[in-house]
Amino acid sequence: MFPAENLRDWRGENVIDPDGDKIGNLEAVYVDTATDQPAFATVRVGFVGRHRLALVPLDGATVSPSAVRVRYGKKQVGDAPSIDTDGELTAADEPGVFAHYNLPYVTGASGERRLARR
């Protein structure tokens, strides 16, 4: 395992939890608008015909030849706030995503959004 870099290149790859259980497939990366560094990923979860995109933090994520391993368990990610497969995370929903993972949420100095899809 090695630190995750260039996560945008990992779209479609498996996302696994610390125990090696598959959570889903990496769909998109959201960067922190203050640093332009990857902060969250959307992971395609659910059942055939009922997929959704759950958000998971990328802090501490690592990659192997076949997967991105995140620090959060499959159940916690499955219970996370999600968006439709063709949707976008809204500014109003950002604080709830951070709260789900007990992460601090602070907007930019002028109130700008914290996350942006790349």
N, C-alpha and C positions, 0 to 999 in steps of 0.2 A: 504494500500500500504506500501511496505517496500523496502529498497534499494536492487537492484539486485545483488545477489551473486550467484556464481556457474551457470552463464548463459549457460554454455555448456549443462547443464541438461535441458534447456528449448527449445532445438531444436524441431521444428515442432509446437511449440505453437504460438498462435496469437501474432502479434505485433500491438499495437494500438497507435494512436497519442494522443496528449493532450486532444482532444475533445471526445475521446473514439471511433473514427472511425478506423475500421480495415484497416491496411496497407497491411498485408500479413502474412506469416508464417516465423518464425525464422529458417534460414537454417544453418548458421555457425557463429562462433565468431572469430574475428580477435583481437589479443592482441597487445598492445604496446610493441615493442621489448625491450625498455629500462626498463619497469617496470613489464612486464609479466601480466599486468592487462587488462581485456576486454576493448577494445577501440571502436570497430565498430562491427556491425552485418550485415550479408547479410540477406535480407528479400525477400522471393519469391513473386514477384509481376507480374501483367500482366493478360492476358487472356488465356484460355485453348488453348494449342498448341503454345502459344507465351509467355511463362513465361521467366523471367530473374531474376537476383539477384541484387537488389539495395542495396547500402551500406548506413547505418545510424549510426551516433555516438551513443555510449552508455553512455556518460556522463549524469548523472542525471536520468538514466533509473530506473524505479521501477517495481516491479512485484506484481501481484495480483494472486489469486488462478487460474485464467484462461488465463492470458496474461502478456506480457511484454509491459509496457508503456514507449515510448520514448518521448523526449522533442520536436521533430520536427513534423510538419504537414504532412499529407498524400500526399499532392501535392508536397511539397519540396522533400520528400523521393522518390516519383514517378519520379521526374525530375532529381534525383541524377545519377551520373555515375553508370553504372551497368556492370555486367559480365554475360556470358552465364551460364545456370544452371549447366553445367559441367565444368565451367572455374574457373580460379584463378585470383585474383587481381595481376596485374603485377607491378613491381617497377616503371615503367614509368607512370602508371595510379594513383599511390598514391597521388601525389600533387594535382591532379584535384579533388579527393574525398574531401580532406581537404578544398580546395578552395570553393567548392560548398556550404559547411556549414560555410564558413568564419572562419575556424579554422587555426591556425598557423601550418605550416609544417616544420619540421626540421629533417634531417636525423641524424643518429648516428655520433659520433665523427670521425669514419673512413668511413663515407658515407654509412653505412649499412641501410637496409630497416627499415622503421618505424613500419610496420604492418606485422604480421605473423598469418596465419590461424591455429587455434587449434581445 
